[in-house]
Amino acid sequence: GSTLPLWWQNKYRDNGKFGAISDAIVTCSVPSLALLNTKVFLDFLYLSTQQAKIEIQYGSHPSQRIDLFLPNRFRRRRTSSSNKGSKSNNNDDDNDCDDINGFVFFVHGGAWGSGLPWMYRLTALPFLQKNIAVAIVGYRRFPDGNAQDQVNDLYTAAETLAIKYPILWRKPKQKECEYPNNNEKERYLGVILMGHSSGAHISMLLLIQLIEKKIQAFLNHQGEQTKNDDEDDVDVYNNDILFQFDSFVGLSGVYSISHHFDYEAMRGVEEISPMKPACGYTREAFHSYSPAMKLQSLLKYSGSSGDDGGSTKKWREGKIDSMVSKLMVPMLLVHGMDDDVVPFTSTSEAAR
């Protein structure tokens, strides 16, 4: 970055050329996949067909789209593709969510300014083979949207899927689901929020903001609540949320924006990277966009001001602590030791 004029770096970052060039490089590399692994290339081509996926537009922006892959649809259409006379019945889609072993809500990466759902289609393949549905979610990228806009897009995408395919979010009755190719049985894995790189960053922000939203709803209505309320039912607060995640998987994610900005500065790319403008330009804004710091501050609500009696305040603080514990889903953070774009310390520090 030090070899390029600052004005040039900022111009190509802010006018979207950075993202366009990055996406073009990935697009041009697709044919090379055929030479490296023909089978994988054919899988990619099949996953790109209308038979394999369902395209859902959840907003007016072209990037606000979802590629949805359903296991039953995947198996049936792939089997019937060899039959030239076979016809697909769109009504079958209503039953394609039955008996799934789980649902992965996958958020792609791309340094907040590049990346598209189609680039991650192969991610769906191993999940489909294990009878798990997958939604690869696109969102507005910088300069069309900042990090908060991207989080808002994920919320809208999840809400859209919850309305169109509510069965994806419902835990089935207690029964074992069988894999289609053998007698091995597997438990239901629930709804998994998964993100890669910058996608892991905005995914964790979404998760945290959902918790904050329910806590704030509790604080707003605490005057109407009594100590006899059912403390186990955390969803009674702000129950307008139509979806719920059961776990989170972060892949090579950025969880401290300030620390990652320092790392980008060390590499000389901090002025051409979309991260700085997408996350507010300043150190103060970086802190507010850092999931690791927001996780640490979730319990700040416990110290919320209040002029009520001591016993009521203690009850409120205990209630919030209990809500945070129950709303915080299990997390798996994965990172490659040799990653030189996002250092593995990003995950190790967040895990602490």
Secondary structure, 3 states (H helix, E strand, C coil): CCCCCHHHHHHHHHCCHHHHHHHHHHHHHHHHHHHHCHHHHHHHHHHCCCCCCEEEECCCCCCCEEEEECHHHHHHHHHHCCCCCCCCCHHHHHHCCCCCCEEEEEECCCCCCCCCHHHHHHHHHHHHHCCEEEEEECCCCCCCCCHHHHHHHHHHHHHHHHHHCHHHHCCCCCCCEECCCCCCEECCCCEEEEEECHHHHHHHHHHHHHHHHHHHHHHHCHHHCCCCCCCCCHHHCCCCCCCCCCEEEEECCCCCHHHHHHHHHHHCCCCCCCHHHHCCCCHHHHHHCCHHHHHHCHHHHHHCCCCCCHHHHHHHHHHHHHHHHHHCCCEEEECCCCCCCCCCHHHHHHHC
